[in-house]
Amino acid sequence: MASVVRGDSLGCGNQKGKRMNINSRREGAELASRLLRYPVEEAFEYSREIPEIDAFFYWRPARGGGKILIGRDGSVLFAISAITIDDMIPTFRSGRRTDISLFEVD
């Protein structure tokens, strides 16, 4: 599998810090917008619920845009654009997450 965030295969261990509850695709879009640095409306448009892992999937349609799964508990798994959602789902299910502190959030 290709690299996802800073050298780990699909995520970077456990997510640190305070978690939040994500109750809807719209709430997840707000977080995805901050982490992937694109407009909330675009994040919402390019998203879908993944009920089998209790998460929401967001992607940037532009080349090299990146993808992110956001669990209802606020945990995230980031992947580069070359990784498929089919690769991300089992990784998320196994408990791998990307540490939010790795994102450069304002």
TORPA-4810 file (N, C-alpha, C, O; in nm, 3 decimals):
<nodes>
NODE_1_0.084_-0.119_0.000_0.000_0.000_0.000_0.088_0.124_0.000_0.199_0.124_0.052_M
NODE_2_0.037_0.229_-0.058_0.110_0.355_-0.064_0.106_0.427_0.069_0.027_0.394_0.158_A
NODE_3_0.193_0.523_0.081_0.202_0.601_0.204_0.081_0.692_0.221_0.025_0.741_0.123_S
NODE_4_0.040_0.713_0.345_-0.076_0.797_0.370_-0.037_0.928_0.433_-0.046_1.031_0.367_V
NODE_5_0.006_0.930_0.555_0.047_1.055_0.618_0.184_1.036_0.679_0.203_0.953_0.768_V
NODE_6_0.280_1.112_0.631_0.415_1.118_0.685_0.473_0.982_0.721_0.513_0.959_0.835_R
NODE_7_0.478_0.893_0.622_0.556_0.772_0.636_0.489_0.649_0.692_0.554_0.545_0.698_G
NODE_8_0.367_0.653_0.733_0.301_0.534_0.784_0.216_0.476_0.673_0.180_0.548_0.580_D
NODE_9_0.183_0.348_0.679_0.115_0.287_0.566_-0.028_0.334_0.547_-0.067_0.363_0.434_S
NODE_10_-0.107_0.342_0.649_-0.242_0.398_0.637_-0.279_0.467_0.766_-0.364_0.418_0.840_L
NODE_11_-0.218_0.578_0.795_-0.246_0.652_0.917_-0.122_0.662_1.003_-0.016_0.611_0.966_G
NODE_12_-0.134_0.726_1.113_-0.019_0.746_1.202_-0.055_0.714_1.345_-0.052_0.802_1.432_C
NODE_13_-0.090_0.591_1.372_-0.116_0.552_1.509_-0.246_0.609_1.562_-0.340_0.633_1.486_G
NODE_14_-0.249_0.630_1.691_-0.370_0.681_1.755_-0.377_0.832_1.747_-0.275_0.901_1.748_N
NODE_15_-0.495_0.880_1.739_-0.517_1.024_1.737_-0.508_1.079_1.877_-0.567_1.023_1.969_Q
NODE_16_-0.436_1.187_1.895_-0.423_1.249_2.027_-0.519_1.366_2.041_-0.575_1.414_1.942_K
NODE_17_-0.536_1.410_2.163_-0.615_1.530_2.186_-0.761_1.500_2.212_-0.804_1.385_2.212_G
NODE_18_-0.835_1.606_2.232_-0.976_1.597_2.264_-1.056_1.559_2.140_-1.037_1.616_2.033_K
NODE_19_-1.143_1.464_2.156_-1.229_1.422_2.045_-1.363_1.492_2.053_-1.405_1.536_2.160_R
NODE_20_-1.429_1.501_1.940_-1.560_1.563_1.933_-1.658_1.463_1.875_-1.617_1.366_1.811_M
NODE_21_-1.784_1.484_1.894_-1.885_1.401_1.831_-1.924_1.462_1.698_-1.951_1.582_1.689_N
NODE_22_-1.926_1.379_1.596_-1.968_1.421_1.463_-2.103_1.353_1.439_-2.109_1.231_1.421_I
NODE_23_-2.209_1.431_1.438_-2.343_1.375_1.431_-2.403_1.373_1.292_-2.509_1.313_1.271_N
NODE_24_-2.337_1.436_1.196_-2.393_1.440_1.061_-2.283_1.459_0.958_-2.171_1.498_0.992_S
NODE_25_-2.316_1.432_0.834_-2.222_1.454_0.724_-2.182_1.600_0.717_-2.067_1.631_0.685_R
NODE_26_-2.274_1.690_0.747_-2.248_1.835_0.746_-2.144_1.872_0.854_-2.051_1.947_0.826_R
NODE_27_-2.160_1.819_0.975_-2.063_1.847_1.081_-1.925_1.793_1.043_-1.824_1.858_1.067_E
NODE_28_-1.922_1.675_0.984_-1.796_1.618_0.938_-1.732_1.702_0.830_-1.610_1.713_0.822_G
NODE_29_-1.817_1.762_0.744_-1.766_1.848_0.636_-1.695_1.970_0.692_-1.598_2.018_0.632_A
NODE_30_-1.741_2.020_0.805_-1.674_2.134_0.868_-1.533_2.097_0.911_-1.439_2.174_0.890_E
NODE_31_-1.517_1.978_0.970_-1.385_1.933_1.011_-1.299_1.901_0.888_-1.182_1.940_0.882_L
NODE_32_-1.355_1.831_0.792_-1.281_1.797_0.669_-1.233_1.923_0.598_-1.122_1.927_0.546_A
NODE_33_-1.316_2.025_0.597_-1.281_2.153_0.535_-1.158_2.213_0.601_-1.068_2.262_0.532_S
NODE_34_-1.153_2.211_0.733_-1.037_2.265_0.805_-0.912_2.182_0.781_-0.804_2.236_0.758_R
NODE_35_-0.926_2.050_0.785_-0.809_1.963_0.773_-0.754_1.956_0.631_-0.633_1.954_0.611_L
NODE_36_-0.844_1.952_0.532_-0.801_1.942_0.392_-0.792_2.077_0.323_-0.752_2.086_0.207_L
NODE_37_-0.830_2.182_0.396_-0.819_2.320_0.346_-0.895_2.343_0.215_-0.837_2.381_0.113_R
NODE_38_-1.025_2.319_0.221_-1.111_2.354_0.110_-1.248_2.392_0.164_-1.280_2.362_0.279_Y
NODE_39_-1.331_2.459_0.082_-1.459_2.512_0.131_-1.553_2.403_0.186_-1.559_2.292_0.134_P
NODE_40_-1.626_2.438_0.292_-1.719_2.346_0.356_-1.820_2.292_0.255_-1.848_2.172_0.256_V
NODE_41_-1.873_2.376_0.170_-1.973_2.330_0.073_-1.915_2.226_-0.022_-1.983_2.132_-0.061_E
NODE_42_-1.790_2.244_-0.060_-1.724_2.146_-0.146_-1.700_2.016_-0.070_-1.718_1.907_-0.125_E
NODE_43_-1.660_2.028_0.056_-1.641_1.908_0.139_-1.771_1.830_0.151_-1.772_1.708_0.141_A
NODE_44_-1.881_1.900_0.171_-2.011_1.833_0.184_-2.052_1.769_0.051_-2.102_1.657_0.049_F
NODE_45_-2.030_1.841_-0.060_-2.067_1.789_-0.192_-1.992_1.660_-0.224_-2.050_1.565_-0.277_E
NODE_46_-1.864_1.656_-0.191_-1.782_1.539_-0.221_-1.764_1.455_-0.094_-1.653_1.442_-0.041_Y
NODE_47_-1.874_1.399_-0.049_-1.872_1.317_0.072_-1.984_1.215_0.067_-2.079_1.226_-0.011_S
NODE_48_-1.969_1.115_0.152_-2.076_1.017_0.168_-2.060_0.948_0.302_-1.951_0.943_0.359_R
NODE_49_-2.170_0.894_0.351_-2.167_0.820_0.476_-2.120_0.678_0.447_-2.154_0.619_0.344_E
NODE_50_-2.041_0.623_0.539_-1.994_0.484_0.531_-2.048_0.415_0.657_-1.976_0.402_0.756_I
NODE_51_-2.174_0.369_0.653_-2.237_0.317_0.774_-2.169_0.194_0.834_-2.176_0.173_0.955_P
NODE_52_-2.104_0.112_0.752_-2.044_-0.010_0.805_-1.928_0.016_0.901_-1.888_-0.073_0.976_E
NODE_53_-1.872_0.137_0.898_-1.767_0.173_0.994_-1.805_0.296_1.077_-1.721_0.351_1.149_I
NODE_54_-1.930_0.337_1.067_-1.983_0.450_1.144_-1.898_0.575_1.121_-1.853_0.640_1.216_D
NODE_55_-1.877_0.608_0.993_-1.790_0.719_0.957_-1.842_0.789_0.831_-1.935_0.742_0.765_A
NODE_56_-1.780_0.901_0.801_-1.809_0.978_0.680_-1.681_0.989_0.599_-1.572_1.002_0.655_F
NODE_57_-1.694_0.983_0.467_-1.581_0.988_0.375_-1.586_1.120_0.298_-1.690_1.156_0.244_F
NODE_58_-1.473_1.190_0.294_-1.460_1.319_0.224_-1.340_1.311_0.132_-1.237_1.253_0.168_Y
NODE_59_-1.353_1.370_0.014_-1.241_1.371_-0.079_-1.237_1.501_-0.156_-1.339_1.567_-0.176_W
NODE_60_-1.116_1.536_-0.198_-1.098_1.653_-0.285_-1.089_1.601_-0.427_-1.004_1.517_-0.456_R
NODE_61_-1.176_1.649_-0.516_-1.178_1.596_-0.652_-1.056_1.635_-0.736_-1.031_1.573_-0.840_P
NODE_62_-0.981_1.735_-0.694_-0.864_1.779_-0.770_-0.752_1.676_-0.759_-0.742_1.604_-0.659_A
NODE_63_-0.670_1.669_-0.860_-0.556_1.577_-0.859_-0.469_1.604_-0.736_-0.434_1.718_-0.707_R
NODE_64_-0.435_1.497_-0.665_-0.351_1.510_-0.547_-0.423_1.567_-0.426_-0.359_1.612_-0.331_G
NODE_65_-0.556_1.565_-0.429_-0.635_1.633_-0.327_-0.642_1.568_-0.191_-0.666_1.638_-0.092_G
NODE_66_-0.625_1.440_-0.180_-0.634_1.374_-0.051_-0.775_1.331_-0.016_-0.873_1.380_-0.072_G
NODE_67_-0.784_1.239_0.080_-0.911_1.182_0.126_-0.905_1.170_0.276_-0.797_1.160_0.335_K
NODE_68_-1.022_1.170_0.338_-1.024_1.156_0.483_-1.152_1.084_0.526_-1.261_1.113_0.476_I
NODE_69_-1.137_0.992_0.617_-1.250_0.930_0.685_-1.260_0.995_0.821_-1.160_1.010_0.892_L
NODE_70_-1.381_1.034_0.859_-1.404_1.096_0.990_-1.509_1.013_1.062_-1.623_1.001_1.017_I
NODE_71_-1.469_0.955_1.174_-1.561_0.876_1.255_-1.656_0.965_1.333_-1.629_1.083_1.353_G
NODE_72_-1.765_0.908_1.376_-1.860_0.985_1.456_-1.800_1.029_1.589_-1.852_1.119_1.655_R
NODE_73_-1.689_0.965_1.629_-1.620_1.006_1.752_-1.518_1.116_1.726_-1.449_1.158_1.818_D
NODE_74_-1.509_1.164_1.601_-1.417_1.271_1.566_-1.279_1.224_1.525_-1.195_1.306_1.488_G
NODE_75_-1.253_1.094_1.531_-1.123_1.043_1.487_-1.116_1.047_1.335_-1.218_1.041_1.267_S
NODE_76_-0.993_1.056_1.282_-0.976_1.071_1.137_-0.870_0.975_1.085_-0.779_0.934_1.156_V
NODE_77_-0.886_0.941_0.957_-0.784_0.866_0.883_-0.766_0.938_0.750_-0.858_0.943_0.669_L
NODE_78_-0.647_0.993_0.728_-0.614_1.064_0.605_-0.544_0.968_0.509_-0.469_0.880_0.551_F
NODE_79_-0.570_0.986_0.380_-0.499_0.910_0.277_-0.470_1.000_0.158_-0.545_1.092_0.127_A
NODE_80_-0.358_0.972_0.092_-0.327_1.043_-0.031_-0.428_1.001_-0.138_-0.497_0.900_-0.123_I
NODE_81_-0.435_1.078_-0.244_-0.537_1.054_-0.346_-0.525_0.918_-0.414_-0.624_0.867_-0.466_S
NODE_82_-0.407_0.858_-0.415_-0.388_0.729_-0.482_-0.448_0.611_-0.405_-0.468_0.504_-0.462_A
NODE_83_-0.477_0.630_-0.277_-0.535_0.523_-0.194_-0.686_0.521_-0.217_-0.750_0.626_-0.221_I
NODE_84_-0.742_0.401_-0.231_-0.886_0.390_-0.255_-0.962_0.380_-0.122_-0.905_0.345_-0.019_T
NODE_85_-1.089_0.411_-0.127_-1.174_0.396_-0.010_-1.178_0.249_0.031_-1.190_0.218_0.150_I
NODE_86_-1.169_0.159_-0.066_-1.168_0.016_-0.034_-1.046_-0.024_0.048_-1.052_-0.119_0.125_D
NODE_87_-0.935_0.049_0.033_-0.816_0.027_0.117_-0.832_0.093_0.253_-0.782_0.043_0.354_D
NODE_88_-0.902_0.206_0.256_-0.915_0.282_0.380_-1.011_0.217_0.480_-0.986_0.222_0.600_M
NODE_89_-1.118_0.158_0.431_-1.222_0.105_0.521_-1.166_-0.002_0.616_-1.187_0.010_0.737_I
NODE_90_-1.096_-0.106_0.567_-1.046_-0.204_0.664_-0.941_-0.147_0.759_-0.929_-0.191_0.874_P
NODE_91_-0.867_-0.050_0.712_-0.766_0.014_0.798_-0.834_0.092_0.909_-0.793_0.085_1.025_T
NODE_92_-0.939_0.167_0.875_-1.017_0.242_0.974_-1.081_0.144_1.072_-1.079_0.165_1.194_F
NODE_93_-1.139_0.038_1.017_-1.207_-0.062_1.101_-1.109_-0.124_1.201_-1.148_-0.157_1.313_R
NODE_94_-0.984_-0.141_1.162_-0.883_-0.202_1.251_-0.836_-0.107_1.361_-0.762_-0.148_1.451_S
NODE_95_-0.877_0.020_1.355_-0.843_0.115_1.460_-0.731_0.212_1.426_-0.697_0.296_1.509_G
NODE_96_-0.674_0.203_1.308_-0.568_0.298_1.269_-0.629_0.435_1.247_-0.737_0.447_1.188_R
NODE_97_-0.560_0.539_1.294_-0.604_0.677_1.279_-0.485_0.766_1.250_-0.370_0.730_1.278_R
NODE_98_-0.514_0.882_1.195_-0.413_0.984_1.172_-0.423_1.085_1.286_-0.532_1.131_1.320_T
NODE_99_-0.311_1.118_1.345_-0.307_1.214_1.455_-0.339_1.353_1.398_-0.269_1.401_1.309_D
NODE_100_-0.442_1.417_1.449_-0.484_1.548_1.399_-0.373_1.651_1.412_-0.368_1.747_1.334_I
NODE_101_-0.284_1.634_1.508_-0.176_1.732_1.523_-0.082_1.734_1.403_-0.002_1.827_1.390_S
NODE_102_-0.089_1.634_1.316_-0.006_1.632_1.195_-0.059_1.728_1.087_0.014_1.761_0.993_L
NODE_103_-0.182_1.771_1.101_-0.240_1.866_1.007_-0.200_2.007_1.049_-0.194_2.038_1.168_F
NODE_104_-0.173_2.091_0.953_-0.141_2.230_0.982_-0.271_2.310_0.979_-0.307_2.368_0.876_E
NODE_105_-0.339_2.312_1.092_-0.468_2.378_1.102_-0.449_2.513_1.170_-0.379_2.525_1.271_V
NODE_106_-0.511_2.616_1.111_-0.503_2.751_1.168_-0.578_2.759_1.299_-0.582_2.865_1.361_D
</nodes>
